[in-house]
Amino acid sequence: MTDLSNSNASTDHVSTAPPTSCGSVVIGGGVIGLSVAWELVRRGETVTLLDRGDIAQGTSWAAAGILPPANFDRATDPIDRLRGYSHTLWPLWCQQLTEHTGINPGLMRCGGMYLAESIGEASALTGMMAYWNDLNLECERIDADELLRRQPQLSSWAETNPWIQKHPQSAGWWTPDEYQIRPPRLLAALAKQCQQRGVHMCPHSNVRDLHATDTGCELVVETSGGVASSIQCEQVVLCGGSAIGSIAPEVRLNTSVIPIRGQILLLHSQTFTDPIVLNIGNRYLVARGDGHVLVGSCEEEVGFELGTTPEVLEGLRHFANRVCQELSSAKEVASWSGHRPMTFDGFPMIGRIPDQERLLVAGGHYRSGIHLACGTAVAIADTVERRTSFMDLSSFSVGKQQAHLSV
């Protein structure tokens, strides 16, 4: 089995000297930064994309790519509205990316099964499904017989599941509008399209200084060769994931995001070949449809430490074998980890930094960075253009993430 926790797979993005000037500088080459850059360049902006490491890698690459159902029109919660708007955009975005780059991000409306092993998990599912009904999202309660008709590979797990044995009429919930996507392919497509549209890509570029005024910004950037250069631009968008607080200390976001490590195990099965997402509590199996099955995940507060651990991987393997007995013979292909950027109130930051008209932030999306990327990119581009966006963005304001800091 290969540990890809610190994967630096080669990309086509070779470090180059940044331009001396441009319209927008986007810092961070994950799914949020790439999406923002793509949206801006499509609107006519000249864009430079910087990342201290490889572009199209990091936490976005490590994600499972689960996109739960959402409905923008019926949602009232701000995050659910953002999720709903993004959910409607993803099919169009993936179609455009495939057409322009030849790279298919693997978006698939595979459906999701939501299952429980305890009273607590079942109660949480009941509440979630009631909320989904309010959102007019299609979700169907299924009994044990129907569950096993659809997913016969779960028979051993269902027979030993105390909740299902006591409540066979409420074995689980099925929602057909759950999507999955292949994050590495998505990132590769976004990066290629950004390059095709003229975004200046600068991997292995560290921001050493950032100064903003009412009229523009100046950055000092050091490339991997140790050469420092200056960039003049109209605005800077910080999209650095869990490391967003260390990009520019003067904006006081150094404690706004907590990195939460997650670990994933990749298996390959000769028989589990139908695409589906199986959600059980806070763990999941994502069957890609080609025999590959992702098993996740965990939540660990270990700072910025990356890497997988034998204990967690053993637990994920045990979970997979227990839920789907035929996975016990599946080959372990790889494992990896990533840092989810969690804000203290659970809301991402999207918008201008208070008193800094030329500095914007798009970060802190926690477990939903890929799902929320489309909406976030549109919101940032609307903000740059001073347009009224598709929703009120005040719930995602950056100022409240600074408020708890002592100045």
C-alpha positions as CSV (number, residue, x, y, z in Angstrom):
1,M,0.0,0.0,0.0
2,T,1.2,3.5,-0.9
3,D,1.0,6.4,1.6
4,L,0.3,9.5,-0.4
5,S,0.0,11.8,2.6
6,N,2.9,14.0,1.4
7,S,2.3,13.4,-2.3
8,N,4.0,15.9,-4.6
9,A,3.0,14.3,-7.9
10,S,4.5,16.1,-10.8
11,T,2.4,18.6,-12.6
12,D,2.8,20.7,-15.7
13,H,3.1,23.8,-13.6
14,V,6.8,24.8,-13.6
15,S,7.9,27.6,-11.3
16,T,8.3,30.8,-13.2
17,A,9.0,34.4,-12.2
18,P,5.7,36.2,-11.4
19,P,4.7,39.1,-13.7
20,T,5.5,42.6,-12.5
21,S,1.8,43.6,-12.6
22,C,-1.7,42.1,-13.1
23,G,-5.3,42.7,-12.1
24,S,-5.7,40.1,-9.4
25,V,-3.3,37.9,-7.4
26,V,-4.9,34.7,-6.1
27,I,-2.8,33.0,-3.3
28,G,-3.5,29.3,-2.9
29,G,-3.6,26.6,-5.7
30,G,-6.3,24.3,-4.3
31,V,-9.9,24.0,-5.5
32,I,-10.9,27.4,-4.1
33,G,-8.0,29.3,-5.5
34,L,-8.2,27.6,-8.9
35,S,-12.0,28.2,-9.1
36,V,-11.6,31.8,-8.1
37,A,-8.8,32.3,-10.7
38,W,-10.9,30.6,-13.4
39,E,-14.0,32.7,-12.7
40,L,-12.0,35.9,-12.6
41,V,-10.1,35.3,-15.8
42,R,-13.4,34.4,-17.6
43,R,-14.7,37.8,-16.6
44,G,-11.7,39.5,-18.2
45,E,-9.4,39.9,-15.3
46,T,-5.6,39.3,-15.6
47,V,-4.8,36.8,-12.9
48,T,-1.7,35.5,-11.3
49,L,-2.0,32.3,-9.1
50,L,0.6,31.7,-6.4
51,D,1.1,28.7,-4.2
52,R,3.9,27.9,-1.8
53,G,3.9,24.3,-3.0
54,D,2.6,22.4,-6.0
55,I,-0.6,23.7,-7.6
56,A,-3.6,21.4,-7.7
57,Q,-2.4,19.4,-4.7
58,G,-2.8,19.6,-0.9
59,T,-6.1,19.1,0.9
60,S,-8.3,19.5,-2.2
61,W,-6.4,16.6,-3.9
62,A,-6.9,14.5,-0.7
63,A,-10.7,15.0,-0.5
64,A,-13.2,12.2,-1.1
65,G,-15.3,14.3,-3.4
66,I,-18.8,13.8,-1.9
67,L,-21.4,16.3,-3.0
68,P,-24.6,15.9,-0.9
69,P,-28.0,17.0,-2.3
70,A,-28.8,20.7,-2.0
71,N,-31.5,23.2,-3.0
72,F,-30.7,26.9,-3.3
73,D,-34.2,28.1,-3.9
74,R,-35.7,26.5,-0.7
75,A,-32.7,26.9,1.7
76,T,-32.7,29.6,4.3
77,D,-29.4,28.7,6.1
78,P,-26.5,30.7,4.5
79,I,-24.3,27.7,4.1
80,D,-27.1,25.6,2.6
81,R,-27.9,28.5,0.2
82,L,-24.2,28.6,-0.9
83,R,-24.1,24.8,-1.2
84,G,-27.3,24.8,-3.2
85,Y,-26.0,27.4,-5.6
86,S,-22.8,25.5,-6.1
87,H,-24.7,22.3,-6.6
88,T,-26.5,23.7,-9.6
89,L,-23.3,25.0,-11.1
90,W,-21.2,21.8,-10.8
91,P,-22.7,19.9,-13.8
92,L,-22.2,23.0,-16.1
93,W,-18.6,23.6,-14.8
94,C,-17.6,20.0,-15.3
95,Q,-19.1,20.0,-18.8
96,Q,-17.1,23.1,-19.7
97,L,-13.9,21.8,-18.1
98,T,-14.2,18.5,-20.0
99,E,-14.9,20.2,-23.3
100,H,-12.1,22.7,-23.0
101,T,-9.4,20.5,-21.4
102,G,-10.2,16.9,-22.4
103,I,-10.0,16.0,-18.7
104,N,-13.3,14.6,-17.3
105,P,-13.6,15.5,-13.5
106,G,-15.7,12.4,-13.0
107,L,-18.9,14.1,-11.8
108,M,-21.5,11.4,-11.3
109,R,-25.0,11.5,-9.9
110,C,-24.6,8.2,-8.2
111,G,-27.0,8.7,-5.3
112,G,-26.3,8.3,-1.6
113,M,-27.4,5.8,1.1
114,Y,-27.6,7.1,4.7
115,L,-27.5,4.4,7.3
116,A,-27.3,4.1,11.1
117,E,-25.8,1.8,13.6
118,S,-27.1,3.4,16.8
119,I,-30.1,5.2,18.2
120,G,-28.1,8.5,18.1
121,E,-27.1,8.1,14.5
122,A,-30.7,7.1,13.5
123,S,-32.1,10.2,15.4
124,A,-29.6,12.5,13.6
125,L,-30.7,11.0,10.3
126,T,-34.4,11.5,11.0
127,G,-33.7,15.1,11.8
128,M,-31.6,15.6,8.7
129,M,-34.2,13.9,6.4
130,A,-36.9,16.1,7.9
131,Y,-34.8,19.1,7.0
132,W,-34.2,17.8,3.5
133,N,-38.0,17.4,3.1
134,D,-38.3,21.0,4.0
135,L,-35.8,21.8,1.3
136,N,-37.9,19.7,-1.2
137,L,-35.0,17.3,-1.7
138,E,-35.9,13.8,-2.8
139,C,-35.2,11.3,0.0
140,E,-36.8,8.0,0.5
141,R,-37.0,5.9,3.6
142,I,-36.2,2.2,2.8
143,D,-36.8,-0.9,4.8
144,A,-34.3,-3.8,5.4
145,D,-35.6,-5.8,2.5
146,E,-35.3,-2.9,0.0
147,L,-31.8,-2.1,1.4
148,L,-30.5,-5.6,0.7
149,R,-32.2,-5.7,-2.7
150,R,-30.3,-2.6,-3.7
151,Q,-27.1,-3.3,-1.8
152,P,-26.9,-7.1,-1.3
153,Q,-23.2,-6.8,-0.3
154,L,-24.4,-5.2,3.1
155,S,-26.3,-8.4,4.1
156,S,-23.8,-9.5,6.8
157,W,-23.6,-6.0,8.3
158,A,-27.4,-5.6,8.3
159,E,-27.9,-9.0,10.1
160,T,-25.7,-7.9,12.9
161,N,-26.8,-4.2,13.1
162,P,-28.9,-3.8,16.3
163,W,-30.7,-0.8,14.9
164,I,-31.9,-2.5,11.7
165,Q,-32.8,-5.6,13.6
166,K,-35.1,-3.6,16.0
167,H,-36.3,-1.2,13.3
168,P,-36.4,-3.1,10.0
169,Q,-38.9,-0.6,8.5
170,S,-36.3,2.2,8.9
171,A,-33.1,0.6,7.7
172,G,-31.9,3.7,6.0
173,W,-32.6,6.7,3.6
174,W,-31.9,6.9,-0.1
175,T,-31.3,10.2,-1.9
176,P,-30.7,10.1,-5.7
177,D,-29.3,13.6,-6.0
178,E,-26.0,12.9,-4.2
179,Y,-23.0,13.3,-6.5
180,Q,-19.4,12.2,-6.4
181,I,-16.5,13.8,-8.2
182,R,-12.8,12.8,-8.6
183,P,-10.8,15.6,-6.9
184,P,-7.4,14.9,-8.6
185,R,-9.1,15.0,-12.0
186,L,-11.1,18.1,-11.1
187,L,-8.0,20.0,-10.0
188,A,-6.0,19.0,-13.1
189,A,-8.8,20.2,-15.3
190,L,-9.1,23.5,-13.4
191,A,-5.4,24.1,-13.6
192,K,-5.2,23.3,-17.3
193,Q,-8.1,25.6,-18.1
194,C,-6.6,28.4,-16.0
195,Q,-3.4,28.0,-18.0
196,Q,-5.3,28.0,-21.3
197,R,-7.2,31.2,-20.3
198,G,-3.9,33.0,-19.5
199,V,-3.6,32.7,-15.7
200,H,0.0,33.1,-14.8
201,M,0.7,30.0,-12.6
202,C,3.5,30.3,-10.0
203,P,4.0,27.2,-7.8
204,H,6.7,27.1,-5.1
205,S,6.3,30.9,-4.6
206,N,6.2,32.3,-1.1
207,V,4.7,35.6,-0.3
208,R,7.4,37.5,1.8
209,D,5.6,40.8,2.1
210,L,2.1,42.1,1.3
211,H,1.2,45.8,1.4
212,A,-2.3,47.1,0.5
213,T,-3.5,50.6,0.0
214,D,-6.7,52.1,-1.1
215,T,-5.5,52.0,-4.7
216,G,-3.8,48.7,-5.0
217,C,-1.4,46.0,-3.5
218,E,2.2,45.2,-3.7
219,L,3.6,41.8,-3.0
220,V,7.2,40.5,-2.6
221,V,7.3,36.9,-3.8
222,E,10.2,34.5,-3.5
223,T,10.4,31.6,-5.9
224,S,11.9,28.2,-5.3
225,G,15.2,29.4,-6.7
226,G,15.5,32.0,-4.0
227,V,14.8,34.9,-6.3
228,A,12.5,37.6,-4.9
229,S,10.4,39.8,-7.2
230,S,7.6,42.4,-6.8
231,I,4.1,42.3,-8.1
232,Q,1.8,45.3,-8.4
233,C,-1.9,44.4,-8.6
234,E,-5.4,45.8,-8.0
235,Q,-6.5,43.2,-5.4
236,V,-5.3,40.0,-3.7
237,V,-7.5,37.1,-2.8
238,L,-6.3,34.8,0.0
239,C,-7.3,31.2,-0.6
240,G,-4.6,29.4,1.4
241,G,-6.7,26.6,3.0
242,S,-5.6,25.8,6.5
243,A,-2.5,27.9,6.1
244,I,-4.5,31.0,5.2
245,G,-3.6,32.8,8.5
246,S,0.2,32.6,7.8
247,I,0.1,34.2,4.3
248,A,-0.1,37.8,5.6
249,P,0.1,38.2,9.4
250,E,-1.0,41.8,9.2
251,V,-4.5,40.8,8.2
252,R,-4.9,39.1,11.7
253,L,-6.2,35.7,10.5
254,N,-3.4,33.7,12.1
255,T,-5.8,31.9,14.5
256,S,-9.0,32.1,12.4
257,V,-8.6,28.6,10.9
258,I,-7.9,25.3,12.7
259,P,-6.4,22.5,10.6
260,I,-8.3,19.2,11.2
261,R,-6.5,16.2,9.8
262,G,-8.5,13.5,7.9
263,Q,-7.2,10.2,6.7
264,I,-8.5,8.1,3.8
265,L,-7.9,4.6,2.7
266,L,-8.2,3.5,-0.9
267,L,-9.2,-0.1,-1.7
268,H,-9.8,-1.9,-5.0
269,S,-12.5,-4.6,-5.2
270,Q,-13.2,-7.0,-8.0
271,T,-16.9,-7.1,-7.1
272,F,-18.0,-3.8,-5.6
273,T,-18.2,-2.0,-8.9
274,D,-21.5,-0.1,-8.8
275,P,-21.0,3.6,-8.0
276,I,-22.6,4.8,-4.8
277,V,-21.9,6.7,-1.6
278,L,-22.6,4.9,1.7
279,N,-22.8,7.2,4.7
280,I,-22.8,5.7,8.2
281,G,-22.5,8.2,11.0
282,N,-19.4,10.3,10.2
283,R,-17.8,7.6,8.1
284,Y,-18.3,6.7,4.5
285,L,-17.6,4.3,1.6
286,V,-17.4,6.0,-1.8
287,A,-17.5,3.4,-4.6
288,R,-16.2,5.0,-7.8
289,G,-17.8,2.5,-10.2
290,D,-14.5,1.0,-11.4
291,G,-13.7,-1.1,-8.3
292,H,-12.0,1.6,-6.4
293,V,-13.5,2.3,-3.0
294,L,-12.6,5.2,-0.7
295,V,-12.9,4.6,3.0
296,G,-13.0,7.6,5.3
297,S,-12.5,9.4,7.5
298,C,-11.4,10.8,10.8
299,E,-11.0,14.2,12.5
300,E,-7.8,14.9,14.3
301,E,-6.4,18.0,15.9
302,V,-2.7,17.5,15.4
303,G,-1.7,20.9,14.1
304,F,-0.2,21.0,10.7
305,E,1.2,17.4,10.9
306,L,0.4,15.4,7.9
307,G,0.7,11.6,7.5
308,T,-1.4,8.5,8.1
309,T,-1.3,6.4,11.3
310,P,-1.5,2.6,11.6
311,E,-4.3,2.9,14.2
312,V,-6.6,5.0,12.0
313,L,-6.0,3.0,8.9
314,E,-6.6,-0.2,10.8
315,G,-9.9,1.3,12.0
316,L,-10.9,2.3,8.5
317,R,-10.1,-1.1,7.2
318,H,-12.1,-2.7,10.0
319,F,-15.0,-0.4,9.2
320,A,-15.0,-1.3,5.5
321,N,-14.8,-5.0,6.1
322,R,-17.6,-4.9,8.7
323,V,-20.0,-2.9,6.5
324,C,-19.2,-4.7,3.3
325,Q,-17.8,-8.2,4.0
326,E,-16.7,-8.6,0.4
327,L,-14.2,-5.7,0.9
328,S,-12.2,-8.0,3.2
329,S,-10.6,-9.4,0.1
330,A,-10.1,-6.0,-1.5
331,K,-6.5,-4.8,-2.2
332,E,-5.2,-1.8,-0.3
333,V,-4.0,0.6,-3.0
334,A,-3.0,3.7,-1.1
335,S,-3.7,6.0,1.8
336,W,-3.3,9.7,2.4
337,S,-4.2,12.6,4.7
338,G,-5.2,16.2,4.3
339,H,-6.0,19.2,6.5
340,R,-9.6,20.5,6.6
341,P,-9.7,24.3,7.3
342,M,-12.2,24.8,10.1
343,T,-13.3,28.2,11.4
344,F,-14.3,28.8,15.0
345,D,-18.0,29.3,14.0
346,G,-18.2,26.8,11.2
347,F,-18.7,29.4,8.5
348,P,-16.3,30.0,5.6
349,M,-14.8,33.4,5.0
350,I,-15.9,35.0,1.8
351,G,-15.4,38.7,1.1
352,R,-13.2,41.7,1.8
353,I,-11.1,42.1,4.8
354,P,-12.4,45.0,7.0
355,D,-10.6,48.3,6.3
356,Q,-8.7,46.6,3.5
357,E,-10.6,47.3,0.3
358,R,-8.0,45.5,-1.9
359,L,-7.7,42.3,0.2
360,L,-10.2,39.5,-0.1
361,V,-10.5,36.1,1.6
362,A,-12.0,32.9,0.4
363,G,-11.2,30.2,2.9
364,G,-12.3,28.1,5.9
365,H,-14.6,25.8,4.0
366,Y,-13.9,22.8,6.3
367,R,-15.3,19.6,4.9
368,S,-17.1,21.3,1.9
369,G,-14.4,23.0,0.0
370,I,-15.0,21.2,-3.3
371,H,-18.8,21.4,-3.0
372,L,-18.8,25.2,-2.2
373,A,-16.0,26.1,-4.7
374,C,-18.3,27.2,-7.5
375,G,-20.5,29.5,-5.4
376,T,-17.4,30.9,-3.6
377,A,-15.7,31.7,-6.9
378,V,-18.8,33.5,-8.2
379,A,-19.2,35.4,-4.9
380,I,-15.6,36.6,-4.9
381,A,-15.7,37.6,-8.6
382,D,-19.0,39.5,-7.9
383,T,-17.3,41.3,-5.0
384,V,-14.3,42.2,-7.1
385,E,-16.6,43.7,-9.7
386,R,-18.7,45.3,-7.0
387,R,-21.8,43.5,-8.2
388,T,-24.8,42.4,-6.1
389,S,-24.1,38.7,-5.8
390,F,-26.6,35.7,-5.9
391,M,-27.1,35.9,-2.1
392,D,-26.3,38.0,1.0
393,L,-22.7,37.2,1.9
394,S,-22.7,38.9,5.3
395,S,-22.8,35.6,7.2
396,F,-19.4,34.8,5.7
397,S,-17.8,38.2,6.6
398,V,-14.2,38.1,7.4
399,G,-14.4,40.6,10.3
400,K,-16.1,38.2,12.8
401,Q,-13.2,35.8,12.3
402,Q,-10.9,38.5,13.5
403,A,-13.0,39.7,16.4
404,H,-11.8,37.1,18.9
405,L,-8.2,38.2,18.5
406,S,-6.5,40.5,20.9
407,V,-4.9,43.4,19.0
